[in-house]
Every structure is written in structure tokens, then in C-alpha cells.
Amino acid sequence: MDNFVNFLNVKISPFASKLGAQRHMTAIRKGVISTLPLTIVGSFFTILNNIPIPSVAAMLLPYKDILDVPFRYTVGILALYATFGIASSLAESYKLDKLTNGTLAVLAFMLTAAAPINVTKDVKGVIDAGRYINIANLSASSLFTSIVTGLLSVEIYRFFKVRNITIKMPDGVPPEVSNSFVALMPAAAILLVFWFIRYILNFNISSFLTFLLTPLKGILVGNSLFGGLLTIFLITGFWILGIHGPAIMAPIVRPFWEISIAENMEQFANGTSANHLSTIFTEQFLQWFLWIGGAGGTLALVVLFLFSKSAYLKDLGKLAILPGIFNINEPVIFGAPIVMNPILGIPFIVAPLVTATLSYFLTIAGVVPMMMARMPFTVPTPLGAFISTNWSIPALILVFVNFLIDLAIYYPFFKVFEKQQLEKE
């Protein structure tokens, strides 16, 4: 185990840290995370529209279409918001105007993803003849298009800025007016580039990226047990090195997570049963079934610390129990520590792999539904799992079963670690 940890520390950790700090990766991470409030709020309306109390559901039935609107304008056009966030973040790292670059990125995204549809005949009571945009093209399914257009549009703007290809205004002109004229040349270039690619070359970037990346999505964030376990292993492995696992994995896996939970939410909102949604290994699957108390399922370890004979571990348990209930586990990760600890590092990786396998097969068997909503990660785990699986009692029970499994796996390693601490004390 020591050799393995040393290998990770020497070979993998520097690369992972460099990747996580790279400006484009950081922009993607910040831009996608900026949409988090929207998906959480949208989830609440999905839950409200599917209250499992017949009398309440009957009372809300006449307002079902109205209650669906907030979902459509949050999760339903998620990629549009992400585009602005990604471009603004990248522009900030270059010290460019964030507002201008965010706006131009939205232009590039709309040109690329939202081709107008021609309706040639009126359909009485449904739609009039005209040109329309299908807002489904702006959903999380186009998230990779938003990443590409967001990054490229800023790089085009920067190209013009660095080479001073701009329209300069005289001194004394207000900055907001001057900035608008500075953006004219790059705005024209961005419009022409993406318009030419989509409508003259007839090349659909969205379709191409979907074709290219769907296999990777199916491996890391889909219904593959191997892929799900690989993602879990990488996240927990980075944590052991003292690196925030989700932050390192986010540029690669978070767009897939966002697409997957948005697809599940939309399918559920359209009437699909929670047992028959498209994706098992969403971020919420990890969050509610595996990360009980935080990554690695550390709430079990904190509970063991509470009953430890070691004064230090007992005090740490008291300190970490309240954050752990709300799925915040930095106190135990860095306080025990689990970081660079070959004893506690083993169960930190193994426990989630075991609970993931059990949860996967129960989901495949139809005992536990898939995730159909997105709750804040600080919601206590049993409640989060219960609500996010459409009020599923089996999902609620599974959380407690997984917690007991975590306890059993952590216990022997805890005893070894406790013995070491007692000798020190």
C-alpha cells in the first residue's frame, strides 16, 4: 500500500494538480457549477409536481402545466446558462471584459445549437406557421457544445484584443461605450465563424460532439458498473493524496453528470417512471447512496471515533459528527488524517466500491429507483435519497444498509489506527 501511495503521489498527483489548475479546465468547472442553483430550484418544482400524497396531487393537478414552467426555464435550458458562465470565467482569467465575452459566447452557442425550425402550416390550437427554436436544443444535452463555443468565442475575442484589431474611440468616451466598440470586430468574427460552420458548411457541432463523447459518457457516467466503480476509485484515490477528488475529476466527468441528471429529470417530468430513467450513475447516485457523510462514506468512521478509547479520536469524532451529518467531511479527512494514510485509505476506497455494487444491482433489479431530482449536497443523506428517488422507501432503507456496510468495513482498520493512536498517547 505504501508503494502504491508513493506512486500516486510522485506520478499522478503533480499531473492531476496541473490539470485541475489549467485555465480552460477551471473555466469549465466554474461555469458548470454556476448553474447549480438553477438545477436545484428546478428540482424542487419537479418534486412539487409529483407529491406522493393523493389529496395534494389532486389539488395541484389543474396547475401542473404552470408548475412545469420553472423546470423548463432552469434545467430545460441549462446549457445556455453554462455557456455564459464558462466564457465569463475564462475571460476573467485573461483579464478581459466578462460581460462582453459571456454575451458573445451565448451568440456563438445559439448559432451552433439552436437552428430555427420552419413550420409551414398552422396547426390549429397547437402552433402557427413561422420560425421557431426548439428549447430542447438548449438543455444539458448540449452542454459540450456550450463548452466548445464558450471557450472558442473567448479565444477569438482574445486574438483580436492581443493583436489590437479593434475600433478605438477617442479619449473621454465612457468606458461602457468604448468597450462596446472594442467588441465590434471580434463580435463580427464570432458570428461569421459559427454561422459559416453551421449554416454554410452544414456541420452540426452538437451532433458531432454527441457522437464523439457518448461512448465516454456511457463508461464514466452511465449504466456500466465498471465505469461507475472507476469513477469512484479515481475520486477517492485523489482524496487520499490530499487532492479534492471531485474538483480534479470535474472537468472530465461533471459535464456528463449534468447531462445525465438533467435527462433523468426531464424524462421523469414527461411521465417516465423513476425505475426506468436513462442513467444510474449520476452524481446524485454517488451522493446519496455512497457518500454517506461525504466522499468515502466517512460518517461511519466518525461514529466509530465517537466511541474510541483514544482521546484525540474521540474529540475528533465530536468535532466531525455535525458536519458529517450534513455531508461535509474535510474535518475527518484532514484531521484523522485520511490523507496519505495507508490504514484509513483502504476502507476509504473499498467501502464506496462495495456499497456502489450493492446499490447498482438493487437499481438494476428495480428495487431502488434512479435519481429524478437534485437536492443540495448538505441535505442529510436519508432525506436526500428519499426525495431524489421519488419518495422511495427502499432507497431510504438502502442508505441505512450501506451505512452499516461502511461501519463493518471501516471497523478493523479503525481498530488498527486506534491502537497506533493509543500508543502515541
C-alpha positions as semicolon CSV with decimal commas, in nm:
position;residue;x (nm);y (nm);z (nm)
1;M;0,000;0,000;0,000
2;D;0,287;0,239;0,084
3;N;0,444;0,181;-0,259
4;F;0,110;0,243;-0,429
5;V;0,055;0,568;-0,238
6;N;0,408;0,681;-0,320
7;F;0,349;0,603;-0,688
8;L;0,031;0,809;-0,689
9;N;0,200;1,093;-0,505
10;V;0,502;1,108;-0,736
11;K;0,349;1,025;-1,074
12;I;-0,020;1,114;-1,064
13;S;-0,058;1,395;-0,813
14;P;0,152;1,660;-0,998
15;F;-0,027;1,592;-1,326
16;A;-0,369;1,599;-1,161
17;S;-0,294;1,926;-0,981
18;K;-0,168;2,085;-1,303
19;L;-0,475;1,967;-1,494
20;G;-0,710;2,098;-1,226
21;A;-0,543;2,442;-1,229
22;Q;-0,535;2,480;-1,609
23;R;-0,733;2,793;-1,701
24;H;-0,969;2,628;-1,953
25;M;-1,044;2,339;-1,717
26;T;-1,103;2,587;-1,436
27;A;-1,338;2,789;-1,657
28;I;-1,538;2,477;-1,744
29;R;-1,562;2,378;-1,379
30;K;-1,668;2,725;-1,261
31;G;-1,910;2,776;-1,548
32;V;-2,089;2,445;-1,500
33;I;-2,101;2,483;-1,122
34;S;-2,256;2,829;-1,167
35;T;-2,571;2,654;-1,294
36;L;-2,608;2,455;-0,972
37;P;-2,869;2,686;-0,812
38;L;-3,085;2,657;-1,123
39;T;-3,089;2,278;-1,127
40;I;-3,165;2,262;-0,755
41;V;-3,453;2,509;-0,783
42;G;-3,581;2,327;-1,093
43;S;-3,571;2,002;-0,897
44;F;-3,797;2,145;-0,627
45;F;-4,065;2,217;-0,886
46;T;-4,030;1,864;-1,029
47;I;-4,079;1,728;-0,676
48;L;-4,374;1,962;-0,618
49;N;-4,535;1,834;-0,936
50;N;-4,500;1,475;-0,813
51;I;-4,606;1,487;-0,447
52;P;-4,689;1,126;-0,343
53;I;-4,994;1,235;-0,141
54;P;-5,311;1,181;-0,348
55;S;-5,507;1,470;-0,194
56;V;-5,221;1,718;-0,253
57;A;-5,157;1,583;-0,603
58;A;-5,526;1,623;-0,690
59;M;-5,525;1,981;-0,560
60;L;-5,219;2,069;-0,772
61;L;-5,335;1,887;-1,089
62;P;-5,500;2,196;-1,251
63;Y;-5,168;2,382;-1,210
64;K;-4,945;2,104;-1,342
65;D;-4,851;2,285;-1,664
66;I;-4,781;2,609;-1,479
67;L;-4,566;2,432;-1,219
68;D;-4,367;2,274;-1,504
69;V;-4,257;2,613;-1,641
70;P;-3,979;2,683;-1,385
71;F;-3,827;2,343;-1,465
72;R;-3,826;2,419;-1,839
73;Y;-3,652;2,753;-1,786
74;T;-3,390;2,620;-1,544
75;V;-3,288;2,262;-1,625
76;G;-3,457;2,283;-1,965
77;I;-3,212;2,543;-2,099
78;L;-2,917;2,464;-1,873
79;A;-2,652;2,473;-2,149
80;L;-2,743;2,832;-2,233
81;Y;-2,662;2,947;-1,879
82;A;-2,347;2,732;-1,867
83;T;-2,216;2,896;-2,185
84;F;-2,228;3,240;-2,027
85;G;-2,064;3,112;-1,708
86;I;-1,781;2,930;-1,886
87;A;-1,699;3,223;-2,114
88;S;-1,716;3,476;-1,829
89;S;-1,482;3,266;-1,617
90;L;-1,227;3,220;-1,895
91;A;-1,244;3,590;-1,982
92;E;-1,179;3,677;-1,618
93;S;-0,867;3,459;-1,617
94;Y;-0,740;3,654;-1,922
95;K;-0,844;3,987;-1,763
96;L;-1,091;4,051;-2,047
97;D;-1,438;4,202;-2,015
98;K;-1,654;3,927;-1,863
99;L;-1,994;4,062;-1,965
100;T;-1,899;4,112;-2,330
101;N;-1,738;3,770;-2,362
102;G;-2,030;3,597;-2,190
103;T;-2,274;3,764;-2,429
104;L;-2,070;3,677;-2,739
105;A;-2,039;3,317;-2,622
106;V;-2,418;3,294;-2,594
107;L;-2,437;3,423;-2,952
108;A;-2,194;3,151;-3,066
109;F;-2,387;2,885;-2,877
110;M;-2,724;2,990;-3,017
111;L;-2,587;2,994;-3,372
112;T;-2,447;2,644;-3,320
113;A;-2,712;2,464;-3,117
114;A;-3,041;2,640;-3,184
115;A;-3,107;2,626;-3,556
116;P;-3,455;2,769;-3,630
117;I;-3,728;2,527;-3,733
118;N;-3,966;2,622;-4,016
119;V;-4,332;2,540;-3,956
120;T;-4,502;2,590;-4,293
121;K;-4,865;2,531;-4,192
122;D;-5,079;2,633;-3,897
123;V;-5,177;2,352;-3,663
124;K;-5,497;2,482;-3,506
125;G;-5,474;2,512;-3,132
126;V;-5,111;2,393;-3,130
127;I;-4,878;2,619;-3,331
128;D;-4,888;2,885;-3,602
129;A;-4,676;2,881;-3,915
130;G;-4,341;3,052;-3,865
131;R;-3,983;3,004;-3,747
132;Y;-3,923;2,860;-3,400
133;I;-3,640;2,749;-3,175
134;N;-3,665;2,411;-3,003
135;I;-3,558;2,485;-2,644
136;A;-3,471;2,117;-2,602
137;N;-3,156;2,202;-2,800
138;L;-3,055;2,436;-2,518
139;S;-3,077;2,171;-2,247
140;A;-2,796;1,983;-2,075
141;S;-2,773;1,752;-2,378
142;S;-2,590;2,042;-2,550
143;L;-2,355;2,103;-2,258
144;F;-2,045;2,001;-2,453
145;T;-2,146;2,240;-2,729
146;S;-2,167;2,515;-2,470
147;I;-1,816;2,427;-2,351
148;V;-1,671;2,441;-2,703
149;T;-1,848;2,760;-2,806
150;G;-1,780;2,928;-2,471
151;L;-1,405;2,861;-2,487
152;L;-1,361;2,929;-2,860
153;S;-1,552;3,256;-2,859
154;V;-1,329;3,393;-2,581
155;E;-1,016;3,281;-2,766
156;I;-1,138;3,458;-3,081
157;Y;-1,207;3,774;-2,881
158;R;-0,863;3,748;-2,720
159;F;-0,698;3,704;-3,063
160;F;-0,837;4,039;-3,175
161;K;-0,758;4,206;-2,844
162;V;-0,395;4,090;-2,827
163;R;-0,332;4,198;-3,187
164;N;-0,509;4,528;-3,126
165;I;-0,757;4,467;-3,410
166;T;-1,025;4,690;-3,264
167;I;-1,216;5,012;-3,325
168;K;-1,071;5,273;-3,093
169;M;-1,281;5,556;-2,959
170;P;-1,145;5,900;-2,867
171;D;-1,043;5,978;-2,510
172;G;-1,330;6,089;-2,292
173;V;-1,579;5,836;-2,429
174;P;-1,745;5,647;-2,139
175;P;-1,582;5,304;-2,078
176;E;-1,905;5,108;-2,140
177;V;-1,941;5,274;-2,482
178;S;-1,573;5,226;-2,562
179;N;-1,589;4,855;-2,467
180;S;-1,886;4,806;-2,698
181;F;-1,689;4,941;-2,994
182;V;-1,383;4,736;-2,898
183;A;-1,604;4,426;-2,921
184;L;-1,742;4,503;-3,268
185;M;-1,467;4,332;-3,467
186;P;-1,446;4,017;-3,256
187;A;-1,829;4,002;-3,240
188;A;-1,847;4,007;-3,618
189;A;-1,577;3,740;-3,641
190;I;-1,751;3,513;-3,387
191;L;-2,083;3,549;-3,564
192;L;-1,935;3,477;-3,907
193;V;-1,724;3,181;-3,792
194;F;-2,002;2,993;-3,617
195;W;-2,266;3,091;-3,876
196;F;-2,040;2,969;-4,158
197;I;-1,968;2,637;-3,985
198;R;-2,332;2,563;-3,901
199;Y;-2,523;2,700;-4,200
200;I;-2,281;2,719;-4,494
201;L;-2,073;2,406;-4,424
202;N;-2,383;2,246;-4,267
203;F;-2,164;2,099;-3,994
204;N;-2,352;2,037;-3,670
205;I;-2,101;2,067;-3,385
206;S;-2,361;1,945;-3,134
207;S;-2,427;1,622;-3,322
208;F;-2,056;1,565;-3,382
209;L;-1,967;1,610;-3,015
210;T;-2,254;1,386;-2,908
211;F;-2,132;1,113;-3,144
212;L;-1,774;1,157;-3,025
213;L;-1,835;1,168;-2,650
214;T;-2,133;0,936;-2,597
215;P;-1,910;0,626;-2,554
216;L;-1,709;0,805;-2,281
217;K;-2,029;0,913;-2,109
218;G;-2,152;0,554;-2,118
219;I;-1,834;0,439;-1,943
220;L;-1,788;0,702;-1,670
221;V;-2,145;0,817;-1,612
222;G;-2,396;0,570;-1,742
223;N;-2,513;0,223;-1,654
224;S;-2,178;0,044;-1,663
225;L;-2,075;-0,099;-1,326
226;F;-1,711;-0,093;-1,431
227;G;-1,733;0,273;-1,533
228;G;-1,910;0,372;-1,213
229;L;-1,654;0,193;-0,998
230;L;-1,369;0,351;-1,196
231;T;-1,508;0,699;-1,132
232;I;-1,548;0,623;-0,761
233;F;-1,196;0,481;-0,739
234;L;-1,043;0,788;-0,902
235;I;-1,231;1,034;-0,681
236;T;-1,140;0,856;-0,357
237;G;-0,785;0,793;-0,479
238;F;-0,724;1,163;-0,536
239;W;-0,867;1,244;-0,194
240;I;-0,609;1,012;-0,032
241;L;-0,340;1,221;-0,200
242;G;-0,483;1,532;-0,039
243;I;-0,636;1,649;-0,366
244;H;-1,005;1,738;-0,385
245;G;-1,122;1,438;-0,589
246;P;-1,442;1,584;-0,738
247;A;-1,259;1,907;-0,828
248;I;-0,993;1,716;-1,023
249;M;-1,248;1,492;-1,194
250;A;-1,495;1,774;-1,257
251;P;-1,362;1,898;-1,596
252;I;-1,393;1,542;-1,729
253;V;-1,693;1,396;-1,554
254;R;-1,908;1,689;-1,437
255;P;-2,049;1,774;-1,782
256;F;-2,159;1,410;-1,808
257;W;-2,310;1,431;-1,459
258;E;-2,504;1,745;-1,551
259;I;-2,632;1,591;-1,873
260;S;-2,734;1,269;-1,701
261;I;-2,930;1,417;-1,410
262;A;-3,097;1,670;-1,643
263;E;-3,201;1,387;-1,877
264;N;-3,337;1,186;-1,584
265;M;-3,528;1,487;-1,453
266;E;-3,673;1,566;-1,794
267;Q;-3,777;1,206;-1,858
268;F;-3,943;1,193;-1,517
269;A;-4,118;1,527;-1,577
270;N;-4,250;1,383;-1,904
271;G;-4,405;1,085;-1,725
272;T;-4,135;0,816;-1,722
273;S;-4,123;0,605;-1,406
274;A;-3,826;0,667;-1,178
275;N;-3,740;0,297;-1,219
276;H;-3,698;0,338;-1,595
277;L;-3,487;0,650;-1,638
278;S;-3,178;0,656;-1,857
279;T;-2,886;0,682;-1,613
280;I;-2,792;0,503;-1,291
281;F;-2,450;0,651;-1,209
282;T;-2,549;1,014;-1,177
283;E;-2,367;1,233;-0,928
284;Q;-2,673;1,200;-0,703
285;F;-2,636;0,820;-0,700
286;L;-2,290;0,866;-0,550
287;Q;-2,403;1,149;-0,329
288;W;-2,693;0,971;-0,159
289;F;-2,604;0,601;-0,167
290;L;-2,222;0,611;-0,130
291;W;-2,104;0,945;0,011
292;I;-2,282;0,900;0,345
293;G;-2,118;1,176;0,546
294;G;-1,907;1,279;0,249
295;A;-1,676;1,112;-0,002
296;G;-1,562;0,771;0,116
297;G;-1,868;0,719;0,335
298;T;-1,683;0,869;0,631
299;L;-1,983;0,917;0,863
300;A;-1,931;0,557;0,974
301;L;-1,570;0,633;1,066
302;V;-1,677;0,944;1,258
303;V;-1,927;0,736;1,458
304;L;-1,651;0,487;1,540
305;F;-1,432;0,776;1,654
306;L;-1,705;0,885;1,897
307;F;-1,665;0,555;2,085
308;S;-1,286;0,541;2,061
309;K;-1,061;0,487;2,363
310;S;-0,824;0,742;2,211
311;A;-0,884;1,091;2,350
312;Y;-0,778;1,251;2,022
313;L;-1,005;1,036;1,805
314;K;-1,296;1,081;2,044
315;D;-1,257;1,459;2,034
316;L;-1,223;1,448;1,654
317;G;-1,543;1,245;1,636
318;K;-1,728;1,508;1,841
319;L;-1,592;1,780;1,615
320;A;-1,673;1,599;1,289
321;I;-2,014;1,446;1,364
322;L;-2,229;1,754;1,295
323;P;-2,056;1,844;0,964
324;G;-2,067;1,473;0,874
325;I;-2,445;1,458;0,913
326;F;-2,459;1,733;0,652
327;N;-2,207;1,550;0,426
328;I;-1,907;1,772;0,498
329;N;-1,609;1,554;0,580
330;E;-1,299;1,773;0,550
331;P;-1,257;1,768;0,931
332;V;-1,208;1,391;0,933
333;I;-1,022;1,370;0,601
334;F;-0,758;1,618;0,713
335;G;-0,798;1,574;1,089
336;A;-0,753;1,198;1,130
337;P;-0,599;1,224;0,872
338;I;-0,718;1,001;0,590
339;V;-0,489;1,187;0,350
340;M;-0,170;0,988;0,289
341;N;-0,283;0,734;0,547
342;P;-0,239;0,375;0,419
343;I;-0,453;0,234;0,704
344;L;-0,764;0,451;0,669
345;G;-0,708;0,499;0,295
346;I;-0,800;0,137;0,219
347;P;-1,157;0,145;0,359
348;F;-1,199;0,498;0,225
349;I;-1,169;0,346;-0,125
350;V;-1,315;-0,001;-0,064
351;A;-1,634;0,094;0,125
352;P;-1,784;0,306;-0,159
353;L;-1,692;0,038;-0,414
354;V;-1,886;-0,222;-0,214
355;T;-2,190;-0,003;-0,148
356;A;-2,189;0,110;-0,513
357;T;-2,201;-0,250;-0,630
358;L;-2,491;-0,335;-0,399
359;S;-2,681;-0,018;-0,491
360;Y;-2,622;-0,083;-0,862
361;F;-2,768;-0,432;-0,857
362;L;-3,068;-0,321;-0,649
363;T;-3,130;-0,048;-0,906
364;I;-3,095;-0,289;-1,197
365;A;-3,340;-0,524;-1,024
366;G;-3,593;-0,242;-0,992
367;V;-3,592;-0,248;-0,612
368;V;-3,449;0,105;-0,590
369;P;-3,549;0,381;-0,837
370;M;-3,300;0,600;-1,022
371;M;-3,236;0,963;-0,929
372;M;-3,502;1,204;-1,062
373;A;-3,419;1,524;-0,871
374;R;-3,125;1,724;-0,750
375;M;-3,107;1,824;-0,385
376;P;-2,836;2,035;-0,215
377;F;-2,549;1,809;-0,106
378;T;-2,585;1,929;0,254
379;V;-2,926;1,765;0,295
380;P;-2,889;1,472;0,540
381;T;-2,838;1,158;0,333
382;P;-3,152;0,957;0,419
383;L;-3,374;1,253;0,335
384;G;-3,181;1,331;0,017
385;A;-3,209;0,972;-0,107
386;F;-3,577;0,950;-0,013
387;I;-3,678;1,265;-0,203
388;S;-3,441;1,221;-0,501
389;T;-3,583;0,875;-0,583
390;N;-3,945;0,996;-0,588
391;W;-4,007;0,924;-0,220
392;S;-3,883;0,566;-0,235
393;I;-3,892;0,371;0,092
394;P;-3,645;0,106;-0,042
395;A;-3,399;0,386;-0,124
396;L;-3,435;0,518;0,230
397;I;-3,367;0,170;0,372
398;L;-3,069;0,123;0,140
399;V;-2,898;0,429;0,291
400;F;-2,904;0,267;0,637
401;V;-2,791;-0,069;0,496
402;N;-2,498;0,100;0,320
403;F;-2,412;0,285;0,640
404;L;-2,391;-0,048;0,827
405;I;-2,171;-0,188;0,549
406;D;-1,944;0,118;0,583
407;L;-1,923;0,055;0,958
408;A;-1,826;-0,309;0,906
409;I;-1,556;-0,222;0,650
410;Y;-1,407;0,067;0,848
411;Y;-1,409;-0,114;1,185
412;P;-1,097;-0,337;1,158
413;F;-0,891;-0,053;1,008
414;F;-1,022;0,183;1,275
415;K;-0,904;-0,059;1,547
416;V;-0,554;-0,073;1,398
417;F;-0,542;0,306;1,369
418;E;-0,682;0,346;1,724
419;K;-0,410;0,120;1,860
420;Q;-0,144;0,338;1,698
421;Q;-0,302;0,649;1,847
422;L;-0,321;0,495;2,195
423;E;0,048;0,408;2,179
424;K;0,127;0,769;2,090
425;E;-0,089;0,896;2,375
